Amino acid sequence: MKNRPDLSSLEFKLHAEELAHLSVPLRIAMAVKHWVAKGLLRADDQLPSSRQLALRLKVARESVEIAYSQLEAEGYLLRRMGSGSFISATAIPQLSGASAVRRRSGPLAVTPVQVLSHRGEAIHSGGGVVDQPVVRPFVAGVPDLRSFPVDIWKKIYSQVLRETGSRALQAGDPAGEAQLRRNIAHHIALQRGVHCSEAQVIVLTSSQQALALTATMLFDEGDAFAIENPCYHGARRAYEANGLKLVPVPVDDNGLRTEILTQLAPARGVYITPSHQYPTGSTLSLERRQALLAWAYENSAWIIEDDYDSEFHYDGHPTSSVQGLDPHERTIYVGTFSKSMFPSLRIGYMVVPLKLVQPMATARTLMDGHCSVIHQLTLSRFIEDGHFSKHVRKMRSVYRARRDAFVFEFAKHLEGTATVTVPKGGLQAACQVADSRSEQAWINMARDQDIDLPRLSRLYIGTPQQFGWLAGFAAYTPDEIRLALIKLKETWRQQRRR
């Protein structure tokens, strides 16, 4: 008979004071991990169904589904269709010697040892932000690396190394190399309407590092912080990890609903993706941009503007940045080259008011110090010589065609089973199904066919308003898209016949 843990332990852990600032799904996931670590759950033990656990804990069933899905993604759970959810053998610590004897002697013999701080446990349980190393349909947010001009990059890299010698191998400026900062400032002024000097640009390893720096340097633990709902999970993790109290604000076809934001208790800041809201794809209207700027000024709040894939806009004219409309310097502009170039480049940036440059650069020295100098100099020349703009123009055309192919093939093969929101830009499209059960069924079926369907509901804070997946299309040819969707259609039909 399967071991079923006493739910009162989970109920106690769920309401523990030190976890009160975390979301319900995250608290449930942390409690299960706590049981595993203490030996209260063992390999192949069965957890209650999401419905049973939700009733017992008096929480929404979707919260339990999100927690179970997170645990499954991290390797703690195996979810078997029609059978239930079971603890994976890979989740159980492999002990030897005296430790193994203590574990076998039963839970009461286990000596509890707190390894991580509460903050450390929250960061670990949150799952972090893991980039998918294997590119296969329909991993989201991945550019087409097969189309990148590798030979040109290699040539420039060699030129820079010959010209600079050992200089390119030394430690760099924490704020970034001057010529790259200058070229970034020029590029985003022309393309995104950002108002800044090169001195305001700080070159970082990623946009995620920019979010971590803003969370650390601009806000204190317990501060209220508004965030789009649904939202980019990396932003949520960055601000949760620093103990901020997240205030979810819904979005619609015109982006963040500023009329709701202004009615809430004042927050110290807000995170937005105004050009291409993640994951819905909506664009923040001009009226709401102006309302947001007025709110930030009146409340002395910071706006964190994440312009993560603004280079790829397919329909109409792209909107300018919020930062470019801000006369009061309350906006931090964040960008990255991971989508327009390649992920392993590890170069992003943020634009801050001059008064924040030195504090941010100082804080950065406590993280990784600086970016690779040779990569910065190579990228700077790649931009200066016009290769970057040429590559972006080419890929914008390629990605537009792939978006159209995805929408066409989706309608042809999956119409009536799911819907897709046609994005005006970006590298992925939001696809919707009726409920959490359908979402999970699709994800399980796709996994059996080596297809990834990133879960849409996990991007919501609290009760999800939509279910489905976020399908990346940019990295896959039209033929690859068509074949993957046909696989999904055939698998769905087989499931329906059972």
C-alpha positions as CSV (number, residue, x, y, z in Angstrom):
1,M,0.0,0.0,0.0
2,K,1.4,3.4,-0.9
3,N,2.5,5.7,1.9
4,R,0.2,8.7,2.2
5,P,1.6,11.5,4.4
6,D,-0.4,13.1,7.2
7,L,-1.8,16.2,5.5
8,S,-1.8,18.2,8.8
9,S,2.0,18.5,8.4
10,L,1.6,20.2,5.1
11,E,-1.2,22.4,6.4
12,F,1.1,23.6,9.2
13,K,3.9,24.2,6.8
14,L,1.7,26.0,4.4
15,H,0.7,28.6,7.0
16,A,4.2,29.0,8.5
17,E,5.0,32.7,9.2
18,E,8.4,32.6,7.4
19,L,6.6,31.5,4.2
20,A,3.8,34.1,4.3
21,H,5.3,36.3,1.6
22,L,5.4,33.5,-0.9
23,S,2.7,32.4,-3.3
24,V,0.5,29.4,-2.3
25,P,1.9,27.1,-5.1
26,L,5.4,27.9,-4.0
27,R,4.6,27.1,-0.3
28,I,3.0,23.8,-1.3
29,A,6.1,22.9,-3.4
30,M,8.4,23.9,-0.5
31,A,6.5,21.7,1.9
32,V,6.7,18.6,-0.3
33,K,10.5,19.2,-0.7
34,H,10.8,19.6,3.1
35,W,9.1,16.2,3.5
36,V,11.5,14.6,1.0
37,A,14.5,16.1,2.6
38,K,13.5,14.8,6.1
39,G,12.6,11.3,4.9
40,L,8.9,11.7,5.4
41,L,8.4,10.9,1.7
42,R,10.1,8.2,-0.1
43,A,10.5,7.0,-3.7
44,D,7.1,5.9,-5.3
45,D,5.0,7.4,-2.4
46,Q,1.8,8.7,-3.8
47,L,0.6,12.2,-3.2
48,P,-3.1,13.1,-2.9
49,S,-4.9,14.2,-6.1
50,S,-4.9,17.9,-6.7
51,R,-8.6,18.0,-6.0
52,Q,-8.2,16.2,-2.6
53,L,-5.3,18.3,-1.5
54,A,-7.0,21.6,-2.5
55,L,-10.1,20.6,-0.5
56,R,-8.0,19.7,2.6
57,L,-5.9,22.9,2.4
58,K,-8.8,25.1,1.5
59,V,-6.9,26.5,-1.6
60,A,-7.7,26.7,-5.3
61,R,-7.1,23.5,-7.1
62,E,-5.1,25.4,-9.7
63,S,-2.6,26.3,-7.0
64,V,-2.0,22.6,-6.3
65,E,-1.8,21.9,-10.0
66,I,0.9,24.6,-10.4
67,A,2.8,23.3,-7.4
68,Y,2.7,19.7,-8.7
69,S,3.8,20.9,-12.2
70,Q,6.7,22.7,-10.6
71,L,7.7,19.7,-8.6
72,E,7.4,17.5,-11.8
73,A,9.6,20.0,-13.7
74,E,12.3,19.8,-11.0
75,G,12.3,16.0,-10.9
76,Y,10.5,15.5,-7.6
77,L,7.3,14.1,-9.0
78,L,6.3,11.5,-11.6
79,R,2.8,12.2,-12.9
80,R,1.2,9.1,-14.4
81,M,-2.0,9.5,-16.4
82,G,-4.9,7.8,-14.7
83,S,-2.8,6.7,-11.7
84,G,-1.7,9.8,-9.8
85,S,1.4,11.7,-8.7
86,F,4.3,9.9,-7.2
87,I,7.6,10.8,-5.6
88,S,10.5,10.2,-8.0
89,A,13.4,8.1,-7.0
90,T,15.7,10.8,-8.3
91,A,14.4,13.2,-5.7
92,I,15.5,11.1,-2.8
93,P,19.0,12.0,-1.4
94,Q,21.4,9.1,-1.8
95,L,22.8,8.4,1.7
96,S,25.4,5.9,2.9
97,G,26.9,4.6,6.1
98,A,25.4,5.9,9.3
99,S,23.2,8.4,7.5
100,A,21.6,5.5,5.5
101,V,20.9,3.6,8.8
102,R,19.2,6.6,10.3
103,R,17.1,7.1,7.2
104,R,16.0,3.4,7.2
105,S,15.2,3.5,10.9
106,G,12.2,5.8,10.2
107,P,11.3,9.5,10.1
108,L,11.6,9.9,13.9
109,A,15.2,9.0,13.8
110,V,16.1,11.7,11.2
111,T,17.9,14.6,12.8
112,P,16.5,17.8,11.1
113,V,19.3,20.0,9.8
114,Q,18.6,23.4,8.3
115,V,21.0,23.7,5.4
116,L,19.5,26.8,3.7
117,S,18.2,30.0,5.0
118,H,14.6,30.8,4.5
119,R,15.5,33.1,1.6
120,G,17.8,30.3,0.2
121,E,15.0,27.8,0.5
122,A,12.6,30.1,-1.3
123,I,15.1,30.7,-4.1
124,H,15.8,27.0,-4.5
125,S,12.1,26.0,-4.3
126,G,11.2,28.7,-6.9
127,G,13.2,26.7,-9.4
128,G,15.3,29.6,-10.6
129,V,15.3,30.5,-14.3
130,V,16.7,27.6,-16.4
131,D,17.4,28.1,-20.1
132,Q,16.5,25.1,-22.2
133,P,19.8,23.7,-23.5
134,V,18.1,21.4,-26.1
135,V,16.3,23.3,-28.8
136,R,13.2,21.4,-30.0
137,P,9.6,22.4,-30.8
138,F,8.2,24.4,-29.1
139,V,10.7,25.7,-26.6
140,A,9.9,29.4,-26.2
141,G,12.1,32.4,-26.4
142,V,14.8,30.8,-28.5
143,P,16.3,32.5,-31.6
144,D,17.3,30.6,-34.7
145,L,21.0,30.0,-34.1
146,R,21.4,28.2,-37.5
147,S,21.0,31.6,-39.2
148,F,23.5,33.5,-37.2
149,P,26.5,34.7,-39.3
150,V,29.1,32.7,-37.4
151,D,31.9,33.3,-39.9
152,I,31.5,37.1,-39.6
153,W,31.5,36.9,-35.8
154,K,34.7,34.7,-35.9
155,K,36.4,37.1,-38.2
156,I,35.7,40.1,-36.0
157,Y,36.6,38.2,-32.9
158,S,40.0,37.4,-34.4
159,Q,40.5,41.0,-35.5
160,V,39.8,42.4,-32.1
161,L,42.1,39.9,-30.4
162,R,44.9,40.7,-32.8
163,E,44.5,44.5,-32.3
164,T,44.0,44.5,-28.5
165,G,46.2,41.6,-27.5
166,S,46.2,40.9,-23.8
167,R,44.0,43.9,-23.1
168,A,41.0,41.9,-24.2
169,L,41.9,39.1,-21.8
170,Q,42.0,41.3,-18.7
171,A,39.3,42.2,-16.2
172,G,36.8,44.8,-17.4
173,D,35.0,47.9,-16.2
174,P,32.0,46.8,-14.0
175,A,29.8,49.2,-16.0
176,G,31.1,47.8,-19.4
177,E,33.5,48.8,-22.1
178,A,33.1,52.4,-23.2
179,Q,32.7,51.7,-27.0
180,L,30.0,49.1,-26.4
181,R,28.1,51.4,-24.1
182,R,28.3,54.1,-26.7
183,N,27.1,51.8,-29.5
184,I,24.2,50.5,-27.4
185,A,23.1,54.0,-26.5
186,H,23.2,55.0,-30.2
187,H,21.2,51.9,-31.2
188,I,18.4,52.1,-28.7
189,A,18.1,55.9,-29.2
190,L,17.4,55.3,-32.9
191,Q,15.4,52.1,-32.7
192,R,13.6,52.4,-29.4
193,G,13.4,56.1,-28.7
194,V,15.4,55.7,-25.4
195,H,16.8,59.0,-24.1
196,C,20.2,58.4,-22.6
197,S,24.0,59.1,-22.8
198,E,26.5,56.3,-23.0
199,A,27.3,57.0,-19.3
200,Q,23.8,55.8,-18.3
201,V,24.3,52.4,-20.0
202,I,25.5,49.5,-17.8
203,V,26.6,46.4,-19.6
204,L,25.6,43.2,-17.8
205,T,25.6,39.4,-18.4
206,S,21.8,39.3,-18.8
207,S,18.6,41.1,-18.4
208,Q,18.0,38.7,-15.4
209,Q,21.1,40.3,-13.7
210,A,19.5,43.7,-14.3
211,L,16.3,42.6,-12.6
212,A,18.3,41.2,-9.7
213,L,20.2,44.5,-9.3
214,T,17.1,46.6,-9.3
215,A,15.5,44.3,-6.7
216,T,18.6,44.5,-4.5
217,M,19.4,48.2,-4.9
218,L,16.0,50.0,-5.2
219,F,13.7,48.0,-2.9
220,D,13.7,46.7,0.7
221,E,12.4,43.3,1.9
222,G,8.7,43.6,2.4
223,D,8.2,46.5,0.0
224,A,5.1,46.3,-2.2
225,F,6.0,45.8,-5.8
226,A,3.5,45.7,-8.7
227,I,3.9,43.2,-11.5
228,E,2.0,42.2,-14.6
229,N,-0.3,39.2,-14.2
230,P,0.5,37.0,-16.0
231,C,4.2,37.8,-16.1
232,Y,7.7,36.7,-17.1
233,H,8.6,34.1,-14.5
234,G,12.2,35.3,-14.3
235,A,11.1,38.7,-13.1
236,R,8.8,37.2,-10.5
237,R,11.6,35.0,-9.2
238,A,14.0,37.9,-9.0
239,Y,11.7,40.1,-6.9
240,E,10.4,37.2,-4.8
241,A,13.9,36.1,-4.0
242,N,14.6,39.5,-2.5
243,G,11.6,39.4,-0.2
244,L,9.4,41.9,-2.1
245,K,5.6,41.6,-1.6
246,L,4.3,41.1,-5.2
247,V,1.1,42.9,-6.1
248,P,-0.3,41.3,-9.3
249,V,-2.0,43.7,-11.7
250,P,-4.1,42.1,-14.6
251,V,-3.4,42.9,-18.2
252,D,-5.7,43.0,-21.2
253,D,-5.4,43.8,-24.9
254,N,-3.9,47.2,-24.1
255,G,-1.3,45.9,-21.6
256,L,-1.1,46.6,-17.8
257,R,-4.4,47.9,-16.5
258,T,-3.2,51.1,-15.0
259,E,-6.7,52.0,-13.7
260,I,-6.4,49.1,-11.3
261,L,-2.8,49.9,-10.4
262,T,-3.7,53.4,-9.3
263,Q,-6.5,52.1,-7.1
264,L,-4.2,49.9,-5.1
265,A,-2.1,50.8,-2.1
266,P,1.0,52.6,-3.4
267,A,3.8,50.2,-4.5
268,R,7.5,51.1,-4.5
269,G,7.8,50.0,-8.1
270,V,6.3,48.1,-11.1
271,Y,7.6,45.6,-13.6
272,I,6.3,45.9,-17.2
273,T,6.9,44.5,-20.7
274,P,5.1,47.2,-22.6
275,S,6.3,46.6,-26.1
276,H,5.3,43.0,-26.2
277,Q,3.7,41.8,-22.9
278,Y,5.0,38.5,-21.7
279,P,3.2,36.1,-22.3
280,T,0.0,37.6,-23.9
281,G,1.7,39.7,-26.6
282,S,-0.3,42.8,-26.0
283,T,1.1,46.3,-26.3
284,L,0.8,49.0,-23.6
285,S,-1.3,51.8,-25.0
286,L,0.0,55.4,-25.1
287,E,-2.8,56.5,-22.7
288,R,-1.7,53.9,-20.2
289,R,2.0,54.7,-20.6
290,Q,1.2,58.3,-19.7
291,A,-0.9,57.1,-16.7
292,L,1.9,54.8,-15.6
293,L,4.4,57.6,-15.7
294,A,2.1,59.9,-13.7
295,W,1.6,57.2,-11.1
296,A,5.4,56.6,-10.8
297,Y,6.1,60.3,-10.4
298,E,3.3,60.9,-7.8
299,N,4.3,57.9,-5.7
300,S,8.1,58.2,-6.2
301,A,8.0,54.7,-7.6
302,W,10.3,53.0,-10.1
303,I,9.2,51.6,-13.4
304,I,11.3,48.6,-14.5
305,E,10.8,48.4,-18.3
306,D,11.9,45.0,-19.8
307,D,12.2,45.4,-23.6
308,Y,13.3,41.8,-24.1
309,D,12.6,41.2,-27.8
310,S,11.5,44.5,-29.2
311,E,13.7,44.1,-32.3
312,F,11.1,41.6,-33.7
313,H,7.9,43.4,-34.4
314,Y,5.9,42.1,-37.4
315,D,2.7,44.1,-37.8
316,G,2.5,47.9,-37.9
317,H,5.0,50.2,-36.4
318,P,6.7,49.3,-33.1
319,T,6.0,51.6,-30.2
320,S,8.8,53.6,-28.6
321,S,10.0,52.9,-25.1
322,V,8.3,54.1,-21.9
323,Q,11.7,55.4,-20.8
324,G,11.8,57.8,-23.8
325,L,8.5,59.4,-22.6
326,D,9.6,59.8,-19.0
327,P,10.6,63.4,-18.0
328,H,11.2,62.5,-14.4
329,E,13.8,59.7,-14.7
330,R,11.7,57.1,-12.8
331,T,12.2,54.4,-15.5
332,I,14.9,51.7,-15.6
333,Y,15.2,50.4,-19.2
334,V,16.4,46.7,-19.5
335,G,17.5,45.0,-22.7
336,T,19.4,41.9,-23.9
337,F,21.3,40.5,-26.9
338,S,20.3,36.9,-26.1
339,K,17.2,37.0,-28.4
340,S,18.7,39.1,-31.2
341,M,22.1,37.4,-31.2
342,F,22.7,34.1,-29.3
343,P,22.1,33.1,-25.7
344,S,25.7,32.1,-24.8
345,L,26.9,35.6,-25.6
346,R,25.8,36.5,-22.1
347,I,25.4,40.3,-22.7
348,G,22.5,42.4,-21.6
349,Y,22.3,45.9,-20.3
350,M,20.2,48.5,-18.5
351,V,19.8,52.2,-18.8
352,V,19.6,54.1,-15.4
353,P,19.6,57.7,-14.3
354,L,23.1,59.0,-13.8
355,K,22.8,59.1,-10.0
356,L,22.3,55.3,-10.1
357,V,25.2,54.3,-12.3
358,Q,27.9,54.2,-9.7
359,P,25.8,52.4,-7.0
360,M,24.7,49.8,-9.6
361,A,28.2,49.3,-10.8
362,T,29.5,48.9,-7.3
363,A,26.8,46.3,-6.5
364,R,27.7,44.5,-9.7
365,T,31.2,44.0,-8.4
366,L,29.8,41.8,-5.7
367,M,28.1,39.5,-8.3
368,D,30.4,38.7,-11.2
369,G,32.5,41.9,-11.5
370,H,32.3,42.4,-15.3
371,C,31.4,40.8,-18.6
372,S,33.9,39.2,-20.9
373,V,36.0,42.0,-22.5
374,I,36.7,40.2,-25.7
375,H,33.0,39.5,-26.3
376,Q,32.1,43.1,-25.5
377,L,34.6,44.5,-28.0
378,T,33.6,42.0,-30.6
379,L,29.9,42.9,-30.2
380,S,30.7,46.6,-30.3
381,R,32.4,46.2,-33.7
382,F,29.6,43.9,-34.9
383,I,27.2,46.7,-34.2
384,E,29.4,49.5,-35.5
385,D,30.1,47.8,-38.8
386,G,26.4,47.3,-39.5
387,H,26.2,43.5,-39.1
388,F,23.8,43.7,-36.1
389,S,21.2,45.8,-37.9
390,K,21.5,43.6,-41.0
391,H,21.1,40.4,-39.0
392,V,18.1,41.8,-37.2
393,R,16.4,42.8,-40.4
394,K,17.0,39.4,-41.9
395,M,15.7,37.6,-38.9
396,R,12.7,39.8,-38.5
397,S,11.6,38.7,-42.0
398,V,12.4,35.0,-41.2
399,Y,10.5,35.1,-37.9
400,R,7.5,36.8,-39.4
401,A,7.2,34.0,-42.0
402,R,7.6,31.4,-39.2
403,R,4.9,33.0,-37.1
404,D,2.6,33.0,-40.1
405,A,3.4,29.3,-40.8
406,F,2.8,28.4,-37.1
407,V,-0.6,30.2,-37.1
408,F,-1.6,28.6,-40.5
409,E,-0.6,25.0,-39.5
410,F,-2.1,25.4,-36.0
411,A,-5.5,26.3,-37.5
412,K,-5.2,23.5,-40.0
413,H,-4.3,20.7,-37.6
414,L,-5.5,21.8,-34.1
415,E,-8.5,24.0,-34.8
416,G,-11.3,23.0,-32.4
417,T,-9.0,21.6,-29.8
418,A,-7.1,24.8,-28.9
419,T,-6.8,28.4,-29.9
420,V,-3.8,30.6,-30.6
421,T,-3.4,34.4,-30.1
422,V,-1.5,35.8,-33.1
423,P,1.4,37.8,-31.7
424,K,2.4,41.1,-33.4
425,G,6.0,40.4,-32.5
426,G,8.3,38.3,-30.4
427,L,9.5,34.7,-30.7
428,Q,6.5,32.8,-29.3
429,A,2.7,32.6,-29.3
430,A,0.2,32.0,-26.5
431,C,-2.1,29.0,-27.1
432,Q,-5.2,28.4,-25.0
433,V,-7.2,25.4,-23.9
434,A,-10.3,25.1,-21.7
435,D,-8.9,24.2,-18.3
436,S,-6.0,22.9,-16.2
437,R,-6.8,19.2,-17.0
438,S,-6.7,19.9,-20.7
439,E,-3.4,21.8,-20.3
440,Q,-1.8,18.9,-18.4
441,A,-3.1,16.4,-20.9
442,W,-1.6,18.3,-23.8
443,I,1.8,18.8,-22.1
444,N,2.0,15.0,-21.2
445,M,1.1,14.0,-24.8
446,A,3.7,16.4,-26.2
447,R,6.4,15.2,-23.9
448,D,5.9,11.6,-25.2
449,Q,6.6,13.0,-28.7
450,D,9.7,15.0,-27.6
451,I,7.8,18.2,-28.0
452,D,7.9,20.9,-25.3
453,L,4.8,22.9,-24.5
454,P,5.8,25.5,-21.8
455,R,2.9,25.8,-19.4
456,L,0.9,29.0,-19.7
457,S,-0.9,28.8,-16.3
458,R,2.4,28.9,-14.3
459,L,2.9,32.5,-15.4
460,Y,0.0,33.6,-13.3
461,I,0.2,34.8,-9.7
462,G,-2.7,33.3,-7.9
463,T,-5.6,31.7,-9.8
464,P,-4.7,31.3,-13.5
465,Q,-7.1,33.1,-15.9
466,Q,-5.9,31.1,-18.9
467,F,-4.6,27.6,-19.5
468,G,-2.5,26.4,-22.4
469,W,1.1,26.8,-23.4
470,L,3.6,29.3,-24.8
471,A,4.8,28.0,-28.1
472,G,8.1,29.2,-29.5
473,F,8.2,29.3,-33.3
474,A,11.3,31.4,-34.2
475,A,13.9,28.7,-33.9
476,Y,12.0,26.2,-36.2
477,T,11.6,26.0,-39.9
478,P,8.1,25.9,-41.4
479,D,8.6,22.1,-42.1
480,E,9.6,21.5,-38.5
481,I,6.6,23.4,-37.2
482,R,4.2,21.5,-39.5
483,L,5.6,18.1,-38.6
484,A,5.5,18.9,-34.8
485,L,1.8,20.0,-35.1
486,I,0.9,17.0,-37.1
487,K,2.4,14.8,-34.3
488,L,0.4,16.6,-31.7
489,K,-2.8,16.2,-33.8
490,E,-2.2,12.4,-34.3
491,T,-1.4,11.9,-30.6
492,W,-4.5,13.8,-29.6
493,R,-6.7,11.6,-31.8
494,Q,-5.2,8.4,-30.4
495,Q,-5.9,9.6,-26.9
496,R,-9.5,10.4,-27.8
497,R,-10.0,6.9,-29.2
498,R,-9.0,5.3,-25.8
